Amino acid sequence: MALILHINTAFDTASVMLSSGTDILYELQNASPKGHASFLEPAIKSVLEEAGMPLSDVDAVSVLNGPGSYTGLRVGLSSAKALCYALQKPLILLNTLDVMGLALKLQATVADENILYCPMIDARRQEVFTALYNSALTLVKPYSSEIAGENFLGEEIKKERSLVLGGNGSHKFEKITDYRKIIYVNPLIISKPLIILANNACINQVFSSVAYSEPFYLKPVYFKK
């Protein structure tokens, strides 16, 4: 079974995990967004020490590559790329919304083939990063940055589709709708779905370029000068 080191700095709470196959061996978290960069190196050292193995035994490194916190994404990907380059290990990039979509399915456990899963990440103001997945978790609406207004998910509501929503942006939509066929799942627990998708990528050798990979911001980034 593949031994994978996982880095997640896409949200306010960061995590470092070590997994074997689809089993979590060790996990450490940091709930201070401004401390993600200083958290990673000692956390990686700690999970490996707990497992009693050197970093060189890791088969691959996975990282949540966005969308999410702009600064967090840069920090996470930079650390993952540095590890992969130094150790000559493959890099696995995971889309945050894909991981959240699987988390919604695992936590909601709704037996409805017509259901849609809609993860939402707070993108500030009234915006959310989102996508729509069917019951097989096939993407039916592409990754996008949306205004959580009256028209958001309008077509699906007109068709009276059952919807499962979750993530730190879902409260924005909850405030503006009384649609009865929505199930809200919060908090989303992404540790297990993250390692499941990373393990699948490792088995199928879906790796990314260490040299050319960039964060998936989803919308333009404007840095202050």
N, C-alpha and C positions, 0 to 999 in steps of 0.2 A: 504493500500500500504506500501511496505517495506521502511523504512528509513535507508539509507545506507551511511556510511562515506567512502569516496574513497581517497586512497593515491597513488600518481603517482610520483615516483622519478627515472623512468627508462631512462629519457632523460635529456638533458641540462636544459630544463624548467620543473620544478616540479609543481605539483598542489595538492590541497586538495579540495574536493568537498563534498557537502551534497546533496543527492537526495531523492526524494519521488517517488516511482515507476520509471518511465522513465523521470521524470522532474527534471532538475537541480534547486536546491533551491539557493545554493550559491557556489561560486568558488573563490579560491585565487591561484595565481601563483607566482613562483619565478624563475627568469631567470639566476640566478647565481649558476652554478653547485656545487661550493665549499660551498655554503650556504644552501644546502638542509636539512642537519641535524638540523641546528638552525631555519630553516623556519617552520618545521612541527608542533611543539608544539604550538607556537602562532597562526599559521594558523588554526589549529583544533579548538582552543579556539575561534577564531574570527568567523568562519563560524557557530559555534553553538550559539554564542551570537547573531549573526544576525538573526538566526532562532528562538531565544527565547526559547531554549530547553536545558536541561541538556544532557551530554554525555550518561547517562544511558538510554535515550530514543532511542538511535540508535539500530536498529535491527541486523546489521551486519557491518563488516568492510571489504572492498575490497582493494586489492593492486595489482598493475602491478608487476608481479613476474619475468619478463624476457622473452626473452633476452633483454639486454640493458646495461646501464652503470653498471659495476661491483660494484663500491662503492655505486651508487644510489640504486641498488637493495637491497644491504645489509641494507642500512639505512631505506628504505621503509618497508621492511619485518619485521625488528626488531621493528619498531614503531607499525606496525599493530598487530604483535603478542603480544606485551606488552599491548596494548589496549584490545585485545580480552581476554587475560588471566585475566586482572584486572577486566573487566566488565562481564566476562563469556558470551561473545558474539561469534557467529560463524565467521570464517575467510573464505573469498572468494579470491582465487588466480586466477588472470587473465593472460593469456598468451599475451604478448605484440603484437606478430604478429597476433593473432586472432583479437585483438581490431583494429589493423591497417587494416586488411583485410576487416572488416566491414566498417571502415571509407572509404576505397577505393570504396566499392560498393555504399555507400550512397552519396559520392561526385561525382563519375563518372556518375552515372545514365545512363549506356549504355544498350540498349535493344538488347542483343546478348547472346543466350544460350550457345554459344561456347566460351565465354570469360573466361579468367583466371585473377585472381587478385594476384599480387605479391608485398607484402610489403617488404621493404628493410631497415635495420637498419645499420648504419655505424659501422663496427667492426674494424676500423683502417686499415691502409695500403690499400690494394685493396680488403679486405674482407668485406662481408656483412652477417648479419643474415637475413635469408629469408625463405619463404615457398610459396607454390602455392595453390590457392583455386579456385574451379569452381564457376559457377554462383549461386549455392546454398550455397556457402561458406563451402563446404566440402573440407577437406584437401586432395589434390591430389599429393602433393610432401611434404615430411615431413620437419619439422623444421631443418634447417641446417646452417652451416657456409660455405660460398662459396667464391671463388675468382671471382670477377666481370670481367672475361676475355672473350675472343672471344667465348669460348664454353659455357658460361653461358646462360641458357635458349635456347640452340641450338636446342634441339628436338622440343620444342614448336614453334620456328621460322620456322623450316623445315616444320611443319604441317600448317604453316600460321595461327596460332591461334592469335586472338586478345588478347592483353595483357594490363592490367592496372597496372602501377607501381607507387609507391610513398613511401615516407619516406626519412629520411636524408641520406640514402645510395644509393638512386636511381640515383643521379647525376653521380656516378661512372660508371654505365652501360650506361647512356645517352651519355657519352663521347666516347664510343667505338662502337656504333652501329648506323646504319641509317635505321633500320627496320621500315617500314612505318606503321605497325599495332600496335604501342605502343601508349598508352595514358598516359601521366605523370600527376599525381595529387599531387601538392605540393603548399602550406603546407597542411599536413594532419591535420584535426581537430578531435581529438580523444575523446573529452569530452562526446559527446552524445553516440557514440558506446560503450564507456567504461561503462556508467551507464546502457545501454541496456543489455549488457552481464552480468553485475553484478546482475541486477534485475532478469534476467532469472535464474541465478544460485541460487539466494535466493528463488525464487518461487519453483524451483525443488530441493531445499535443497542440492545443490552440494557444500559442505563445505570441508575445508581442516584441517588437524591436526595442532593445534596451537603449539604443542610441537615439531613435527617432520618436519614441512615444511621448505624447503630450497629454496634459489633463483635458478631459472632456467638459468644458465649461458650459456648453449649450447656448449661452448668449454672450455677446461681446463683453470683454473685461476692460474697465476703465480705471487705470491706476492714477493716483494723485501724484503730481510732480513735486 
